[in-house]
Amino acid sequence: MSRDECWELLRSNEFGRLAFHLTGEVHIVPLNYATDREVLLFRTSQGNKLLGVVMQSDVAFEIDGYAQDEAWSVIVRGDARVLEKRDDRERAEASRLRSWIPTDKEVFVEIIPEEITGRRFDLDKPWEHAIPVR
């Protein structure tokens, strides 16, 4: 996929998985996100996710989807940073980013992409075409 196709999918979705480093391990967590120009935004609270991105900003983020005959995946590799400046926080608050769960997520984080890749896969699923004979 082209970079533009990847951004189109990133802009039209709002749920993915964040991979980050913490204490020598790689963690993967689901989260909802929004796009703002060519960065990704998410909200979080105190915990492993925030600690991980503060200690090591190198992260990966993935979204994917499928239909009857096609699947796709977009992976973003980049740097995460906590938004601490007032202008940055106001920009994030003005985006469509809202928490999906009723917990306080007072910390805004942005992922600045260094690499974006995407792939489409044609699906065959031959077992769906096999009709048992009785």
N, C-alpha and C positions, 0 to 999 in steps of 0.2 A: 504494500500500500504506500501511497505517497504521504508525505508529511501533512498535506492539506486534508487528505482522506482521514488520517489519524485524528487530526484536530476536529474534524466534523463529527466523528464518533465520540470523542471526548466531550464536545460541547452538547451533544444530544443525549448523553447519559449522565447519571449522577451517583452511581454506586460502583465501587471497585475494591481492590485489595492493595494495602500498603505493606511493603517489605522493608524492614529496618533492622539495624544491628543493635544488640544490647547484650552486654556481658559475654562477648564472644559467641553469641548465637544469632541466628537470623530469625526474626519473628515476622509473621504475616497476620494482618488484621483486616477485617472488612471495615469500610467506612463510606459515608456519603461525602460528596465533594461538589465543587462548582469550578467553573473556569472563569478567569478574568484575563482578558487579552490572551497571552500565551503562557500563563502560569495556572497551576492547579491550587485550589484552596480547600482546606478542611478545618474543622473545629475539633478541639479536644480539651481535656481537663488534665489535672495532675495524674500521672500514672506512667506505666511502661512506655507507651507510645511517645509521650512528650519527652520523657527521659532519654529514650533512644535517639530521637531526632536532634535533641540538644547535644548529646554526647558525640554523635557521629551523624553528620548531615547527609551522608550518601544514602539515598533511598531508591527504591524501585516501586512503581505503581502500575497496576494492570486492570484493564477492563476487558470483558469479552461478552460474546453473545452468539446465539445460533438460531437458525430457522430450520425448516424442513430439509433443505438441501445445501445449506451453507453455514459455516461457523467463521468467527473472526476474533482476533485478539490484538489489543494495542498495549504496548509496554512503554512506560516512560521511565527513564533513568535520570536522576538529577540530584539537586541539593535542596534540602528542606530547611526553612528558617522560620523561627517564631516572629510574628509581626508585632513589633513593640512600639513603633512610631505611630503617633496619632493618625497621620494621613493614611498610613498603610492599613490600620485597623478600620478606619472609616470606609476605605475602599472595599475591604472585605465585608463589612457590615452592609454595604450597598449592593453587594452581589446577591445572587439567588441562593446563597448558602444558608441553610437552616438545619438545625439538628433534627434528626429523625426520632430521637428518643428524648423523654422528658427529664434529662439530667442537665445540669449546668455545664456547658462547654465554653468556658470563657477565653480560651486561648485559640487564636487564629494562627494557622501555619500555612505557608505557601511552599509549593514545590516548583523550583525553577528548572525546567527540563534542559538537560544536556544532550540527550538522545531520545528520539521517539521512533519506535518501529511498530509496524503492523502487518498482519498477515490475514489472508482470507483462505479458507479451506473449503473445497467442494466435498460434500458429504455423500456417501453412497448408502450406508446402512443396509446391506443386503438382507439382513435378518428381518427387516420390516416388510420386505417383498415376498418372503417365503410364507406360503400358505400351507398350513398342515393339511395333509390329505387324510381323510377318514374313510 
